[in-house]
Amino acid sequence: MSKEIVRSRRLRKKLYLDEFAVLGFEFSCTINTESEADYEQFFDSFADVVESRDLFVSLDGGQDKLTGFVSAGGRYDSATDEDRKAIEAALNSYSIMSDVSIGELVDACYED
């Protein structure tokens, strides 16, 4: 017997559920850099792309691998397919990046 939980609009909003779900996506790539200057130049220009689209990015990785999660900057905003394409294009445009992989849009607050 399946009992569906009924929540008020206010509660759904507080819990980021249903129409208030916040979407984001993961990415990963390999960094092939020879100098610290290349590394810094990449992050400066990547930050410009992220800020211009009003996105937040959390990053992780080591010397040769970079992974991250991208979400929208607004409280109840979601990343879009256009944001995914823009981040993918930005990462592919840098000569020091290879093996760029962009994930699908997923719920940023709850795992499936």
C-alpha positions as CSV (number, residue, x, y, z in Angstrom):
1,M,0.0,0.0,0.0
2,S,1.6,3.2,-1.2
3,K,0.7,6.3,0.8
4,E,1.7,9.6,-1.0
5,I,2.9,12.3,1.3
6,V,0.9,15.5,0.8
7,R,2.8,18.7,1.7
8,S,1.7,22.3,1.7
9,R,3.2,24.7,-0.9
10,R,5.0,26.5,1.9
11,L,6.6,23.3,3.2
12,R,7.6,22.2,-0.3
13,K,9.3,25.5,-0.8
14,K,11.2,25.2,2.5
15,L,12.3,21.7,1.6
16,Y,13.2,22.5,-2.0
17,L,10.8,19.9,-3.3
18,D,8.7,19.5,-6.5
19,E,8.3,22.9,-8.2
20,F,10.9,24.3,-5.9
21,A,13.6,21.7,-6.6
22,V,17.0,23.2,-7.3
23,L,18.9,21.5,-10.2
24,G,22.6,21.5,-10.8
25,F,25.2,19.3,-12.6
26,E,28.6,17.8,-12.1
27,F,31.7,18.1,-14.3
28,S,35.1,16.6,-14.5
29,C,38.2,17.2,-16.6
30,T,41.9,16.6,-16.7
31,I,44.4,19.5,-16.3
32,N,47.5,19.4,-18.4
33,T,49.5,22.4,-17.3
34,E,53.2,23.1,-17.4
35,S,53.2,26.3,-15.4
36,E,51.5,28.0,-12.5
37,A,50.7,31.0,-14.7
38,D,48.6,28.7,-17.0
39,Y,46.7,27.4,-14.0
40,E,46.0,30.9,-12.6
41,Q,44.9,32.2,-16.1
42,F,42.5,29.3,-16.4
43,F,40.9,29.9,-13.0
44,D,40.6,33.7,-13.6
45,S,38.9,33.3,-17.0
46,F,36.7,30.3,-15.8
47,A,35.6,32.5,-12.9
48,D,34.5,35.2,-15.4
49,V,32.4,32.7,-17.2
50,V,30.8,31.4,-14.0
51,E,30.0,34.9,-12.7
52,S,28.6,36.1,-16.1
53,R,26.0,33.3,-15.9
54,D,25.3,33.9,-12.2
55,L,26.4,30.4,-11.2
56,F,28.0,28.8,-8.1
57,V,30.7,26.2,-8.6
58,S,32.2,24.0,-5.9
59,L,35.5,22.5,-6.9
60,D,37.6,19.5,-5.9
61,G,40.6,17.8,-7.3
62,G,44.3,17.4,-7.3
63,Q,47.1,18.5,-9.5
64,D,45.9,16.8,-12.7
65,K,42.1,16.3,-12.1
66,L,39.4,18.8,-11.5
67,T,35.8,18.0,-10.5
68,G,33.0,20.3,-9.6
69,F,29.3,20.8,-9.1
70,V,27.5,23.8,-10.7
71,S,24.3,25.3,-9.4
72,A,22.5,28.6,-10.0
73,G,23.3,31.7,-7.9
74,G,19.7,32.5,-7.0
75,R,18.0,30.9,-3.9
76,Y,15.3,29.0,-5.8
77,D,17.0,29.1,-9.3
78,S,18.3,26.0,-11.1
79,A,21.1,25.5,-13.5
80,T,19.9,25.0,-17.1
81,D,20.9,23.0,-20.2
82,E,22.3,26.3,-21.6
83,D,24.5,26.6,-18.5
84,R,25.7,23.0,-19.0
85,K,26.6,23.8,-22.6
86,A,28.3,27.1,-21.6
87,I,30.5,25.4,-19.0
88,E,31.3,22.5,-21.4
89,A,32.3,25.0,-24.1
90,A,34.3,27.0,-21.7
91,L,36.2,24.0,-20.4
92,N,36.8,22.7,-23.9
93,S,38.1,26.1,-25.0
94,Y,41.2,25.9,-22.7
95,S,44.2,24.1,-24.2
96,I,45.2,22.8,-20.7
97,M,41.9,20.9,-20.3
98,S,41.2,17.5,-21.7
99,D,38.7,14.6,-21.0
100,V,35.9,17.1,-20.2
101,S,32.8,15.3,-18.9
102,I,29.5,17.2,-18.1
103,G,26.8,15.4,-16.1
104,E,23.0,15.6,-16.5
105,L,20.9,18.0,-14.4
106,V,20.2,16.5,-11.0
107,D,18.5,17.6,-7.8
108,A,21.1,19.6,-5.9
109,C,19.5,19.1,-2.5
110,Y,18.5,15.4,-2.6
111,E,20.2,12.4,-4.0
112,D,18.1,10.0,-6.1
